[in-house]
Amino acid sequence: MRCVAVLDLRAGLVVHAIRGQRDRYQPIRSVLTTATDPVAVTDALRDRLAIDAFYVADLDAIQQQGSSRITIEALVRRHPDCEWWIDAGIGAPDALEPYLSLPNVSCVIGSESLASVGDYLAVRAALPRPAAALLSLDHRAGRFMGPGALESDPTLWPDTVIAMNLDRVGAGSGPDLPLLQRLRDSAPTASIVAAGGVRHAADLATLAGLGVSHVLIATALHQGRLSAAELATCA
């Protein structure tokens, strides 16, 4: 299982996600660094915790209030040895960003940004590297966010699927194990990514036992509840 650090970007800063309530997000407060700019925060995650994979949520793009494209391009250029997963609210082919053609960048297609399954298929077909597509199955308040057929038909899923429960993000309430198990049962051969709720090393062990391939983490890293040694054990 691989640990992927989450960078939530808004208005040029890294912010702390809280239950997907984006109007409440505030600049990150971290034991790793006093900075809030994306370059410094990324450097700290690499230097202090040996992180080499990042999930970047471009909240400006997701909320259709601009874009962090220039910042993201700078991060990718600065750390070419890292793996980058970019969630930029891509709901149609014309929203694809130029950096998605880079070999170390994958496109996160968030179900909440999709109007139809047709849009999802069009985005996948338009990707310069189709194998780099990741589907985030987004949930809030126990409900799926996106075209219903996309959740119910695993044949539409790419090789890697993110189990995203926005209510668990930044909440310290633990991973959504029933959701993860349901997706695992629906697609036994897929790589399942846990998103939201990881608190400590015991959660990592539980997720590894479920056969999760990757885990997205932010709050636990910045609060100092996971060490470099503990993260290394899940690799």
Order of alpha helices (4+ residues) and beta strands (2+ residues): beta-beta-beta-alpha-beta-alpha-alpha-beta-beta-alpha-beta-beta-alpha-beta-alpha-beta-alpha-beta-alpha-alpha
